[in-house]
Amino acid sequence: MHTLICHPSTPSSLQIKISSNATYLANGKLQLNYVLQGDLEGIQLPQQCKPEQKDDLWQHTCFEAFVGFSGETHYHEYNISPSGCWAIYAFKDYRQQKQYKPPHEPTIQ
């Protein structure tokens, strides 16, 4: 697990620790794990809803991952919300989004 820290321009007064890791599984799927610890009462988590693809999750409470390969410019962005909503985007280069339809919906647990 890697401990994540707040961006210096948006410090938090809450005592929260966020850890994450990413693993490629033998079946070719990507597994992302996030663990929140600490003063969770101070976080406004979204209510559970029907899992669906939804844009603009990054503007609220969601976990993000940017996944690419060393030496390559293309990458994928994953936004996963505790509500069950999700978004996956593909980019051909930094912030140059391309059309992409995920081959399957993610499983969020």
Helices and strands as residue ranges (DSSP letters): E 2-4, E 16-24, E 30-38, G 40-42, G 57-59, E 63-68, E 75-80, E 86-93, E 96-98
